[in-house]
Amino acid sequence: MSIKANSRTRIRACGACKFLRKKCLEDCIFAPYFDSGEGIVNFAAVHKIFGASNVTKLLTNVPIHKRPDTVFTLNYEAHARLRDPIYGCMSEIRDLQNQVINLQSEISCLQAQVARQPPPQQQPPSSLSMLDSPFADAGTYDMSLPLYEFDPNIGSSHQQANSWAANLQQFHDHNTFAGAPVGGVGEEFARELLLRYGRSAPSMPPWP
Amino acid sequence: MSKSGTRCAACKYLRRRCSKDCIFAPYFPSNNPQRYDCVHKIFGANNVAKSLKDLPVHARAMAADCMSLEASWRIADPVYGCTGVITQLQDQIIKVQSELAKVQALSAIHLAQIQTIPYETQVVQDRGDVDGLVDQFVNEEVFKFDNV
């Protein structure tokens, strides 16, 4: 540390300049992002992987308000590469990609299972597709349509149940029933579900 | 030096002679100069050489590939680099988990529907049937949403 009369040197050197053992000037590009404590360790990692001049170039080419994020991600990548010199961040990316693939294949399996299941036992004289309502009696399947359209805006977790029930009600409201004589346990099930977790049963539109 | 006797992409970039035991030659062939360009801009020649030398020979090709990918992502997105890809994948996982929960719920609804009594029997035989169906459905399927 040094203090001069016309000093442009910082009173306390930043972590980068401490690591590099040089004077830390007022306009040091690293100073805002590498403090003199943990910043030294972080800069050591970044320096080992990327090099000081490359980091300087990267930071110079990025707007000032984006530099904290840039330093954070460089730090993250440098530490990942130090932990795993072969794969670096790629091992985490690979794991995440595998998770996505596994989840998507689980969805496909479930959809195939649903498609393979027999139709409901009720046989009403109706031209209604089963997909018009999950609780309606249906004589035919229309497998070209998606099985169910949920509202993608589910909302916060404590609203999940209400949103889901609202979705059911919305789905019910938006589907027409061409004289389908629905009823039985299916309708009772629907009413009970909505009664417990959403709108009350009397608000449901009357069955045609 | 590459098998054909030409300089590798790194030595061409660095404008030096490509020796027989050049560390870059097997992984940065002259037919793909952009690959080395990216790696040089982000990591630097010395850092790449040091990283490759510190690794066993069988792992160097994978390391070179990963460094190339990371460097190209960093050039495409100077602020977030490959962490931007990680964030996108994490968001995708959340969406797909939500979709899975929906499909599981639908599957349960479908199962409940095909287990209902025949249409001719309009009257619910036992109130407990309905309550049981609702409880089973809710407990087993719907509130998996909560963990999404």
Interface residues (C-beta under 8 A of the other chain):
Chain A: K48 I49 F50 G51 S53 N54 L58 N61 V62 K66 D69 T70 T73 L74 Y76 E77 R81 P85 I86 Y87 G88 C89 M90 E92 I93 L96 Q97 Q99 V100 L103 Q104 E106 I107 L110 Q111 Q113 V114 Q117 P118 P119 P120 Q121 Q122 Q123 P124 P134 F135 D137 L147 Y148 F150 I154 S157 Q160 A161 W164 G183 G184 V185 G186 E188 F189 E192 L193 R196 Y197
Chain B: K41 I42 F43 G44 N46 N47 S51 D54 L55 A59 M62 A63 C66 M67 L69 E70 R74 P78 V79 Y80 G81 C82 T83 G84 V85 I86 L89 Q90 Q92 I93 V96 Q97 S98 E99 L100 K102 V103 Q104 A105 L106 S107 I109 H110 L111 A112 Q113 I114 T116 I117 P118 Y119 T121 Q122 V124 D129 V130 D131 L133 V134 F137 V138 V142 F143 F145 D146 V148
